[in-house]
């Protein structure tokens, strides 16, 4: 599979092809966004366009990945000109574990199904329509713009106003809207969606606000990936010792909604087909450390690994301990 990374040194940006244990810099290329647009204009595959440009000598990958180089890893995608033109969103209740976790968060009795479990069952019944048909809409949520996106090695923040923070190990789809308004899937990447589960647990109507947190993507964009059934592993380390670890499977055969159904219901909205925009869409998870009563501390490190998707994504947790002050709005009238 073709895997790409974005790196920077000061104001200099480059794109590189991963050729373990090295990377090969692409000629005259500063963003994956640029390569993808060129591939669309030329009518060729992104993987072919990237390999055509990969003529430079190689660099060692390890120092960059470990944060010991003057070159730094960037998120596996971004909008190089306008951060706000990268939309981050996600689909919940796609895996059995996500429905189980949500049910345990919000159940009030043993007899009644929560709205979350009802929605999950609707997905089981209608989330995989026959070719040419439209299936049941999945749960959809908004996370923010590109300013919320973090790279491998960067901190995931628990702000002072938050009640908690927790990992969500997922696979994310990366999309580009072409000049004709058509969405293109340019690849998939390892992701950590990160949310405030304690806030959500109080009432499921807090779901929207619980999602407005930083998230991480990368380090590598897999351009032509397998997405059938993939082992995913998530580990939390505290002071260098493994605190919690679990594995599950994600992909087409592990989800109640087909990829095509998820994509249709995201891009059916005209506002999601704005020419030149980037979209990062998280596909859901099957396990949460929050369900095992794990509460993250400042300095904890979360590692997410997807088999075949390149090197693991690692991010430290940063807890803002400053008590928030009221935001004062200034009347302009």
N, C-alpha and C positions, 0 to 999 in steps of 0.2 A: 504494500500500500504506500502511496505517496504521502509523505508527512512534511509539513512546512512549519517554520517558526519565524517570528518577527523579533528582531533584536535592535537595540539602540546603543549608541555611545554619544552622550551629550545630545546634541540636536541631530545627529546623523542616524538615520534608520536604514535597515537592510532586511531583506527576506532571504531565508536560507532553506535549502533542501536537506533533510536529515538523512545522513548516510553513516549510521553508527559505526564506529565511535566518533565520527566527525560530522560536520555540516558543510555544505557547499553553498557559497554566496551566489545569489542570482545577479546577473548583470543589470545595472542601471534600474534597480527595482527597490522602492522604499516601503511598499506595503502590499499585503496580500490583496487588499481592495483593488489596487492597481492591476495586479496580475489577473484577477478575476474579470475585471472590466475588459482587459485586452483579449482574454479568451472568448468572451461573449462577442466582442466585435469581430474577431477572426473566425468565429464559428468552430472553435476547437475545444477540446477538453482542457480543463484547468491543469491537470497533471501533465499533459503534453506541453502546454505553454510554459509551465514552470521548468520542465526539463530542458526545453529549448534555451532558456536563459541561464541555466546552471552551468556556466563555463569557467567560473573562477576557481582558484585553488581552494583547498579545504582548510577548515579551522577545527581545532579540538573542541568537542561539545562539552565535556565534563566541567571545565572551569566556568563556562557560561552558566550551565545548569546549576552549579553549586554556589553561584554568586561570587566567584573568585576572579572574575575577568573584568576588564574595563567595558566589555559589552554586557548588556543586561537583557534578559528576556522580557518581552512585552506580552500582553494577552494574545491569544492565538488569532484574534481578529480585532479590528477597530475601524472607525471611520477616520481616516488621516486628516481630514479637513475640518469636520464639525462633529464634536463628541456627541452632541444632542441628536445626531442623525443615525445613531446606533440605538435601536430599541431592544430592551431586554425583557423577556416575558417567559411564561412557562405553562405547562399543563400538569395538573395534579390528578390524583386518583387514577393513575394509569397502571399501577402495579398492585398486586394483592396486598403487599405489605403496607403500601401507602394508605389503602382503605382501612386496613386493620389498625394502623397507628391513629388515623383520624377518628375512627369509631371509638377507640379507647379514650381519646382526648375529650370527646363531646357526648358520650352516651349518658343518658339520665335514668334508664331502666333496662332491664334485660329483655323486655318485650318489644320496645320500640326501636326501629331503625333510625339512625341519624340521617339528616339530609345528605351528608357526605356518603354514607353507605348506599343510600338510594341512588345517588348519582353514579357511584361505582357500578352498581348493578345495571343501570341503564347502559353504561359503557360495555359491560359484558354482553348485553343483549343486542346492542346496535352499533358498537364501536368499530366493527370490521365489516363494512358494507361490501357487497359485490362490486366488481369493477364497473365504473360508470355511474354508481349510485352514491348518495350522500348519507353518511351515517349520523349517529347521535353526537351532538356537540360535547366535547370534553370540558371539564373545569378549566378555566383560563385565568391567569393572573398576570399583572404588570409588575415588573421589578424596578424599572427605571431606565435611564439612558446610559450611554457609554461611560459616563463619569462614575458609575457604580461598579464598573468592571475592573477586576484586579488580576495581575499576572502571577505566575508561579513565583513563590517567594515573598510576595507582598502580603501585608496584613489584611485580615478580614476583621471588620470593626464591630464591636458591640457598643453603640453610642450610649451616652449618659441617660437618654430618655427611654432606652430599651429595658425590657424586663429580663431578657435572656438573649442568647444567640446559640444557634446550633447548625451543624453541618447537614447538608443534603447532597450526598454523592450521586451524581447524575451524568448522563450523556446529554450534550446540547447540540442542536442543529444550528448551523451558521448559514445565513442566506443573504443574497444580494438582489435588490430590485433593479432590473435592467432598464435601459433607456426607453424601452417600449412598455414598461410597467409590469413585466412578467417576473415573478419570483424565481430565482435560481438557488438550489441548494449547492453551496460550494464545498461543504464538508461537515464533519462532526468533530467534536472535541470532548475531552474529559472536563467535567465541571463540578463545582461546589456551589450549590444555589444559595445556601445560607439564609436562615430565617429566624424569627423570634417566636419560638414555639410556645413559650410560657404566656406571651401576650395572646396568641391565638387560642390557647387552651381555655382562657377565660370565657370566650364566646367566639363561635366560628365566624361571626360577622367581623371579627378583627383580622380575618385572614388577609384582606387587602393591605392593611397597614403593616402586618407582620412581615410582608414580603419586601418592603421598601428598605432594603439593607444592601450592603456590598455583597458581591459574589465573585467567584474566580473562574477563569477559563484557561485551559491549556495544560501544559506548555505548547502542545503541538496540535495543529489542525490536520486531521486525516482527510485527505481530498477524495479518495475513492474507497471508503471503508466498508468492512463487513458490519452489518447491523442486524444479524439474525438472532443470536443468543450469545451474549458476551459476559464473561465473569467480571464483576466489579468488586473491588476490595476497598474498604475505608478503615483507616486507623487514626486514633487520637493518641498523641504522645504528650506526657507531662514530665518535664524535667528529664527528658531523654529516655523515659521508660514508657512502654506501651500501656495505656490506661484502658483502652477499649478497641476492639477490632471486630468487624463482621464482613462477610462476603455475601453477595447475591448475584443474580443474573438479570441483565437488561437487554432490550432489543425487541425486534418485531415479534418473535414468538413468545416473549415474556410479558407482553402488554395487552390490555383489553381493547385498546384503540390501535388501529393500524396507523403507520406513519403518514400515509396519504390522507387519512381522515383528520389527523391532528393538523396537518399542513393546510388542508382545505379550510378548516374552521378558523385558522389563524389568518390566512391570506384572503378570505372572502370579504373582509372589511377593506373598503377602498383606502382608508387611511393607512393600512398596512402594505399598500402597494405604491408608495411614493417613490418615484424614480431616484435612484442613487442611494437609497437607504440601506443600511445593514441591519439584520435582525439576528439576535441570539435567542434561541428558544430552548428552554430546559424541558426534558421529556419525563421527568419524575424519578422517584427512587423507591426502593423496597424496604429500607430500614433506616432508623434514626437512633442515634445514641440517646436522644431525649427520652425515647420510650423505655430505655433502660436506666432512667434517672441519672444520667450523666449531665452535669452542668459545667460548661467550659469556663476555664480560668484564663486570666491574662498570661500569655506566653505559651499556652498549649499549641501544639502543631497538628494540623489535620492533613492527612495524606489520602488522596483518592487515586486509585489505579484501575484502568480499564485494559484488559488484555488485548494487545494488538494496536493500542492507541498511543504508543510511545511511552515516554518516561512519565512517572507519576507526577501529579499536581500536589504541591506541598505549600501550605499557607499557615503562618502563625496567627493566633488570635490576639487582638488588641482590645482591651476593655478600657473605655473612657470613664474615668472615675470622677470626673467633674460633674457636679450636680447641675442639671440644666436650669437655666433661668427662663422666665416667660419671654416669648417673642413678641415684641411690641410693634404693631403695625402703625405707621405714621399716616394719618389722614391727609390727603392731598387737596380735598375740597376746601 
